Amino acid sequence: MGSSSQKGTFLANERLFSAELLPPTDGIRPQARRLLETAVVAFAERGYHGVSVRDLTGAVGIKPGSFYSHYPSKEALLFELQLLGHRSHHAHVRDAVLAAGPSPAAQLRDGMRANVWFQATYPLLTIVANSDLHALSPDNRSRVMGIRHDFGVLLVGVVERGVATNAFDCEHPWLAVYAMGAMGIRVAWWFRERGSAGAETPLSLYPHEATSWIPDEQFSLDEVCDQYADYALRIVGAKTT
């Protein structure tokens, strides 16, 4: 596929997801953010190795050499996306857990809701953050994996407090958190909020097809978050009082 065709596809997808590409960013110049927005669409659609610097700059409308005034390499841009996604996600879930009060059940419910909300709200960032980790250098990958580990520690701590207080019946907290994390991540691949119809691309065709497989139902984001929170409580054997 030539660069002009790639450019058209990337821009069409940016229009489709323009309100939900990236979380807020502070201290990033507008053109650098534009490159991040273009990259998150392109990488989600074609994979990191399927996109060149020339593809990205062509879609943004700048010369290839101008890219390097913002990022020293394509991998550095991917690393910026990975940090943005993982840090924003962790902060969103952490804040929800801290605001939930002392009950482990409430903390897990609100933490899982926040987890699913973030991944459904920023689906392309979630896809890139979980599909292109292998493309990072060992040092950069280690930094990102540290954030992922901190997220796991946060939720494992909630589960362990629930076990200690007899609120949960869960023999293996880390396995439970792995299960909850995995099912939450996949929301980014299949869920799109109502009314998000757009161009026929790999980023829109599968989600719309997948939602049609749910018989006679159209779920809102709040409903999906609530349902996944219930699943999480079942996974840890939450006890009703």
KANOR-V520000 format. One record per backbone hydrogen bond with DSSP energy under -0.5 kcal/mol. NH is the residue of the N-H (numbers start at 1). CO is the residue of the C=O. Records with the same first field share a line. If there is no record, write none. Layout:
# KANOR-V520000
NH->CO + CO
This chain:
# KANOR-V520000
6->2
7->3
8->4
9->5
10->6
11->7
12->8
13->9
14->10
15->11
16->12
17->13
18->15
20->17
29->27
33->29
34->30
35->31
36->32
37->33
38->34
39->35
40->36
41->37
42->38
43->39
44->40
45->41
46->42
47->43
50->47
51->48
56->52
57->53
58->54
59->55
60->56
61->57
62->57
66->63
67->63 + 64
68->64 + 65
69->66
70->67
71->67
77->73
78->74
79->75
80->76
81->77
82->78
83->79
84->80
85->81
86->82
87->83
88->84
89->85
90->86
91->87
92->88
93->89
94->90
95->91
96->92
97->93
98->94
99->95
100->96 + 97
101->98
107->103
108->104
109->105
110->106
111->107
112->108
113->109
114->110
115->111
116->112
117->113
118->114
119->115
120->116
121->117
122->118
123->120
126->122
127->123
128->124
129->125
130->126
131->127
132->128
135->132
136->133
141->137
142->138
143->139
144->140
145->141
146->142
147->143
148->144
149->145
150->146
151->147
152->148
153->149
154->150
155->151
156->152
157->153
158->154
159->155
160->156
161->157
162->158
163->159
164->160
165->161
166->163
167->162
168->162
169->236
176->172
177->173
178->174
179->175
180->176
181->177
182->178
183->179
184->180
185->181
186->182
187->184
188->185
189->186
190->186
191->187
196->193
201->199
204->201
205->201
206->202
208->204
209->205
210->206
211->207
212->208
213->209 + 210
214->211
215->213
217->214
224->220
225->221
226->222
227->223
228->224
229->225
230->226
231->227
232->228
233->229
234->230
235->231
236->232
237->234
238->233
239->167
